[in-house]
Amino acid sequence: MRFHIALAAAAIGMTAIGFVAATGGQVQAPPAAAAAVPPGTVPPPPTLKSEYFLALTMYHEARGKSPDAMRAVGWVVLNRAHSEGFPDGIHDVVVQPTRGGKCQFGWACGDLNAAKSEPAAWNQAEAVAEELLFQGGRDPTKGAVWFWESWRPRPAWLARNARETLELGGHSFFAPAKPSRGA
């Protein structure tokens, strides 16, 4: 059943979590565009791309850290995908360039299909990505859309625009600053 939810969700450009919420948990037939698969072939689940890029981000940004640290990094990606000012969709969030043309996530400037040097960390990242996409859960970052290595000085742009919501796994997590009263 999870495959059918993922297939239907991806066919209309939603995450499985969003699809389940939008349909009240009911599995519905995917749109006609999803039925254009040649007879005798089984396509890979369309959410595979989202799951893969979410796992890649958690692997590269929190490799060697706890599942909770990976989960927090994953939530930043999900929060961005659902926030104004960021692209829609996990892949587009991950590969979005900065205003200066650099990569939002440094690892994304390299070979996106490069071998994973630490299989245990990759397996953990895949499991956490699947959990986030198919089970959801509580956002430990409280809406964070940025994170920064805790040991590095906070950049000026982050100090002006954000409030720290969590420190975990060597990262500080930040959500947009709330407007002051009367603003």
N, C-alpha and C positions, 0 to 999 in steps of 0.2 A: 504494500500500500504506500509506503514511503516513496518508492520509485514513482508511482503514479502521481502523487502530490508534487514531487519535484519536477516531473515531466510537464505537468499542467502549469505549474507556477512559472517555470522557465520559458515556456512557450509564449506566455503573455508578459514576460519581462519582470517577474516578481520573484522574491526569495520564497522559499517554501514556507517560512514563518509568516510572511505577509499574505501568502496565498491562503494558508489555513485560517488566518484571522479574517481575511476578506470573505471567505466562503463559509465561515462558521464551522470550519473543520470538515466540511463535506467534500468528498472527492467528486469532482465533476469531470466530464469528458473534456479533453484538451481541445483548443480551437482547431479548426480545419487545417491550419498551416502546419500543425504538429503531425497531422496524419499523412503528410506527403513523403513518407519513408518508403523506399522501394520494398516490394514484398520480399519476405525471406531475410530481411536484415533487422537487427535490433540496434537502434541508435544508443549511444552512451547517454546517461542522464544529462540533460542540459545544464543542471546546476553544478555539474562537475567543474566547469570553468570557475564559477564563483567559489566553490569549495576549495579548489586548487589554489586560487590566488589568495584566499583568506588563510589557508594553511601555509603558503609560502611566506606571507607577511609575518605570521606568528613564528614560524621557524627561524627566519632571518633576524627578526627583532627581539625574540625572547628565547632563542635556542639555549639550552642548558639551564633554563629557569623552570619554575614550577608550572603545573597546568594552570593555576590561578593567574600567574603572570602572563602566560600565553592568552588566556581568556580575556584579560584586560586589554591587551593589544588588539585582539580580535574585535572587542566591543568598540574600540576607537574606529576601526574600519567600518563596522556596521553603523555606528552613529553618524559617520561622515556620509555614508550612502543615503541616509535619511535626513540630512540637514541641508538647508539652503547654503549656497556658496560652495558646495562640493558636488562632484558629478553624481549621477544616479548609478547605482550598481557597484559591486565590489571591484571588479576588474578596473573600471574607469577611475575609481578612487585610488587604487593602488598605483596605477601608472600616470596619474595626474601630475603634470610638471608644476613646479613652483613658479611664481611670477618671474623669477630670474632664469627660468628654463631648466633648473636642476630637477632631480626627482624628489617627490615628497618622501619617499622611502628609498634611501640610498641604494639598497640592494636591487631595486627595480631598474636601475640603469644598466645592469649587467645582463648576462644570459639567463632569461627567465626559465629555461629548461635545463639549466645546469644540474649535474648530479648532486644529490643531497649527501654531504660528507658524514653526517651523523644520523644513521638510520633510526635509532631510538628516539631522537628528538623529532625527526620527520614523522614517525608514527604517532607521537604525542600530538604534534601540530595537526595532523589529519583527523585524529579523534576529537580534538577540541573544536576544529572547524565544523565537523559533522554535528557535534553537540550544539554549537551555536546556531547553525542553520536549521536544524531539524527539531531541536528541543527548546531553544530560546533560553529563558532564565532571567535572573535579575542582573542588571548592569552594575557591576561593582565600581565602575568609573563615574557613575552618576551623570552620564551624558557627555563625557569627555570626547573631544574631537582632535586632540593633540596629545602627544607624549614626548618626553625629553629625558635623556639620560640624567639620573639624579645627581651624578657626580660632576656634571658640566654646569658652568654658569648659565643661568636662564637668559635667553636672548631678549633684547629689548622689546621686540614685537610680541613676544609671549607675555611679558610682564604687563603690558598695556591692555591686552585683550582677553585675559583669562584668569580663572581662579583654579587653584589646585584642588583636585577632588580625591586623589589617592596617590600613595607612593608604594610601589610594589615591584619586586624583581629588578631593582636597579633603574626603574623609570618613575618619573612623576607624571601624573595624568592631569589634564586641564580641560575644563569646559569653558564655553564662552562666559565672560563676566556678565553678571546680571546687571541690568540697568539700575541706576540709583533711583530712589524715590523722587518723584517730581521731574524726572528726565523725560 
